[in-house]
Amino acid sequence: MIALRAVTLDDCERVWEWNFAPDVRAVSNDPTVVELDRHTQWFVTRVPAGAFWIIEVAGFACGSVRIDGGRISIALARSARGKGIGKRAIAAACAAWARPVTAQVREDNQPSRAAFEACGFVVNQNASEHADRVVTYQWRP
Ligand SMILES: CC(C)(COP(=O)(O)OP(=O)(O)OC[C@H]1O[C@@H](n2cnc3c(N)ncnc32)[C@H](O)[C@@H]1OP(=O)(O)O)[C@@H](O)C(=O)NCCC(=O)NCCS
């Protein structure tokens, strides 16, 4: 069982650690590493906007998921991956959002592609933003 809870300011550093882990940047559309100070400036403005959750399993925080302008992003701690947590968290976030969601995934990010596909995301062939080696997925409630 997983639970999503709204992110709080106390989560700033753990979210940074998950999102900017080298193996996460390596599979991200944007490999830029942001320093903690800059992340914090962004985080304090982003928290009140909502649609930003901590993923918990048995009360332990193990990743975050966010929907921003209808686009979803997710990162789990390495130890939490490959156990079905990602797909459950994506499904829960989409259900909470209850509006169309897009995901942009690197073509070679197989776990991420499989997780989104398992949640009913389909490839959007007509995506307006095209980047090399990136697949755009669409989900509708
Ligand atoms: C992408 C991510 C969220 C997926 O969550 P997860 O909990 O690891 O994935 P799940 O265990 O829910 O598995 C989802 C699907 O991926 C498959 N999968 C999991 N790990 C895999 C791997 N290493 N290689 C291939 N497939 C994999 C599972 O079999 C499952 O497919 P199925 O439903 O057809 O059986 C997580 O791995 C992660 O945070 N990765 C690093 C950051 C990242 O890539 N974020 C997404 C950027 S778009």
The ligand as a Gaussian input file, in Angstrom:
#p B3LYP/6-31G(d) Opt

LIG

0 1
 C       10.380000       5.562000     -13.071000
 C        9.933000       5.116000     -11.673000
 C        9.045000       6.193000     -11.078000
 C        9.119000       3.836000     -11.845000
 O        8.679000       3.413000     -10.594000
 P        9.027000       1.928000     -10.049000
 O        8.387000       1.779000      -8.735000
 O       10.499000       1.709000     -10.120000
 O        8.322000       1.019000     -11.137000
 P        7.278000      -0.142000     -10.806000
 O        7.937000      -1.116000      -9.883000
 O        5.976000       0.482000     -10.420000
 O        7.156000      -0.848000     -12.205000
 C        6.477000      -0.248000     -13.267000
 C        6.719000      -1.075000     -14.498000
 O        8.103000      -0.961000     -14.866000
 C        8.698000      -2.222000     -14.935000
 N       10.042000      -2.053000     -14.436000
 C       10.410000      -1.713000     -13.185000
 N       11.745000      -1.630000     -13.093000
 C       12.220000      -1.955000     -14.324000
 C       13.523000      -2.043000     -14.870000
 N       14.609000      -1.773000     -14.127000
 N       13.647000      -2.367000     -16.176000
 C       12.560000      -2.622000     -16.947000
 N       11.293000      -2.535000     -16.475000
 C       11.131000      -2.198000     -15.181000
 C        7.852000      -3.101000     -14.076000
 O        7.936000      -4.457000     -14.474000
 C        6.479000      -2.547000     -14.304000
 O        5.966000      -2.996000     -15.537000
 P        4.649000      -3.933000     -15.580000
 O        3.543000      -3.126000     -14.956000
 O        4.468000      -4.142000     -17.044000
 O        5.019000      -5.124000     -14.779000
 C       11.152000       4.869000     -10.727000
 O       11.899000       3.762000     -11.217000
 C       12.079000       6.061000     -10.600000
 O       11.866000       6.922000      -9.762000
 N       13.141000       6.099000     -11.426000
 C       14.118000       7.198000     -11.393000
 C       13.524000       8.524000     -11.814000
 C       12.765000       8.478000     -13.123000
 O       13.138000       7.802000     -14.083000
 N       11.660000       9.254000     -13.144000
 C       10.790000       9.351000     -14.306000
 C       11.312000      10.388000     -15.248000
 S       10.165000      10.595000     -16.611000

